[in-house]
Each structure stands twice: as structure tokens, then as C-alpha cells.
Amino acid sequence: MANETTAPARSSFAVTAGVVLVCFLVFVAIVGFAYLRSRDTTVPVDLTKIDPADQWKYTAQGRTERLAELRGKEQSAVTTYGWVDQSAGVVRLPIERAMELVVAEQGRKN
């Protein structure tokens, strides 16, 4: 009688393991197919047909130069003084100076 109760347990385990294995293999096949499709979709671009102002978007060197220019502007914005809106009296301060002013203001409140 003990053998009769363990046989169905082994059978259901085998079925469950088989279903899990099949699902895993289907998942791997789908991911593999998607990966291979994504690698083969590069299309050469004829830069002569693109507006010269937008050609930087289609080359790695152009994107790198644009990123360096953007980071330079950001660095300048956080390290220099300047007007944000002169008519409203809004200025841009370097971060270090702004932190000093906030600490001094908080010190006066306490």
C-alpha cells in the first residue's frame, strides 16, 4: 500500500518538471530569437540625404561631440554666475556658493 501512494506523487512531479522544462526552453528560444533579430536590423544611412544640422545624430563621433558640448554647458551652469531672468531678478549661482548661503540663512533662523 505504501507503494501505491508514492507512485502518483512521482508521476505528478515528473509532469510538473516536464512542463517547467518545456516552458523554460520556449522562453530561451523566444529570447534568443529576439536577440538575433535585434542584431541584424542595422541599416546603413546615406548622410548626403540628411540635413547637415541633423547629421550628428547618425554617427558615433557626432553624438560623442554633442554629449561633450552638453556636459560642458552643464558644468558651466553649475560653476558660474549668471542671469536666469534679469527682469524678475533671478540669478544663477555656483552650487558651492548657494550651499554657503543656505547654511548661513539656516544659522540665522536657529
C-alpha positions as CSV (number, residue, x, y, z in Angstrom):
1,M,0.0,0.0,0.0
2,A,2.9,2.3,0.6
3,N,4.0,2.0,-3.0
4,E,0.5,2.9,-4.2
5,T,0.6,6.3,-2.6
6,T,4.1,7.3,-3.8
7,A,3.5,6.4,-7.4
8,P,1.1,9.2,-8.1
9,A,3.4,11.7,-6.4
10,R,6.3,10.7,-8.6
11,S,4.1,10.9,-11.7
12,S,2.8,14.4,-10.8
13,F,6.4,15.5,-10.1
14,A,7.5,14.3,-13.5
15,V,4.7,16.1,-15.2
16,T,5.4,19.3,-13.4
17,A,9.1,19.1,-14.1
18,G,8.4,18.4,-17.7
19,V,6.1,21.4,-18.0
20,V,8.6,23.7,-16.3
21,L,11.4,22.4,-18.6
22,V,9.3,23.0,-21.8
23,C,8.3,26.5,-20.6
24,F,12.0,27.3,-19.9
25,L,13.0,26.0,-23.4
26,V,10.3,28.1,-25.1
27,F,11.4,31.2,-23.1
28,V,15.0,30.7,-24.1
29,A,14.0,30.2,-27.8
30,I,12.0,33.4,-27.8
31,V,14.7,35.5,-26.1
32,G,17.3,34.0,-28.5
33,F,15.2,34.8,-31.5
34,A,14.6,38.4,-30.3
35,Y,18.3,38.9,-29.6
36,L,19.3,37.6,-33.1
37,R,16.7,39.8,-34.8
38,S,17.9,42.9,-33.0
39,R,21.5,42.4,-34.1
40,D,20.6,42.2,-37.8
41,T,18.5,45.3,-38.1
42,T,21.2,47.9,-38.6
43,V,20.5,49.9,-41.8
44,P,23.3,51.9,-43.4
45,V,22.4,55.6,-43.6
46,D,23.3,57.9,-46.6
47,L,24.4,61.1,-44.8
48,T,24.2,63.0,-48.1
49,K,20.3,62.8,-47.9
50,I,20.2,64.1,-44.3
51,D,20.1,67.8,-43.3
52,P,23.6,68.8,-42.3
53,A,22.3,70.2,-39.0
54,D,21.0,66.6,-38.1
55,Q,23.9,64.5,-39.4
56,W,25.5,64.4,-35.9
57,K,22.7,62.0,-34.8
58,Y,23.8,59.3,-37.2
59,T,27.5,59.0,-36.3
60,A,29.1,57.9,-33.0
61,Q,31.6,60.7,-33.3
62,G,28.8,63.3,-33.7
63,R,26.9,62.0,-30.7
64,T,30.1,62.0,-28.6
65,E,30.9,65.6,-29.6
66,R,27.3,66.7,-28.9
67,L,27.4,65.0,-25.5
68,A,30.8,66.6,-24.6
69,E,29.3,70.0,-25.6
70,L,26.2,69.4,-23.5
71,R,28.3,68.4,-20.4
72,G,30.5,71.5,-20.8
73,K,27.4,73.7,-20.8
74,E,26.0,71.9,-17.7
75,Q,29.4,72.3,-15.9
76,S,29.5,75.9,-16.8
77,A,25.9,76.4,-15.5
78,V,26.7,74.9,-12.1
79,T,30.1,76.7,-11.6
80,T,29.5,80.2,-12.8
81,Y,27.3,83.2,-12.0
82,G,24.7,84.4,-14.5
83,W,21.2,85.8,-15.0
84,V,18.3,83.3,-15.4
85,D,15.7,86.1,-15.7
86,Q,17.1,89.6,-15.2
87,S,13.7,91.3,-15.3
88,A,12.5,89.1,-12.4
89,G,15.8,89.4,-10.6
90,V,16.6,85.6,-10.8
91,V,20.3,84.7,-10.8
92,R,22.3,81.5,-11.2
93,L,24.9,80.9,-8.5
94,P,27.6,78.2,-8.3
95,I,26.4,75.3,-6.3
96,E,29.1,75.8,-3.6
97,R,28.1,79.4,-3.1
98,A,24.4,78.6,-3.0
99,M,25.1,76.0,-0.3
100,E,27.0,78.5,1.8
101,L,24.1,81.0,1.6
102,V,21.6,78.3,2.6
103,V,23.7,77.3,5.6
104,A,24.1,80.9,6.7
105,E,20.4,81.5,6.3
106,Q,19.5,78.4,8.3
107,G,22.0,79.5,11.0
108,R,20.3,82.9,11.4
109,K,16.8,81.2,11.8
110,N,18.0,79.0,14.7
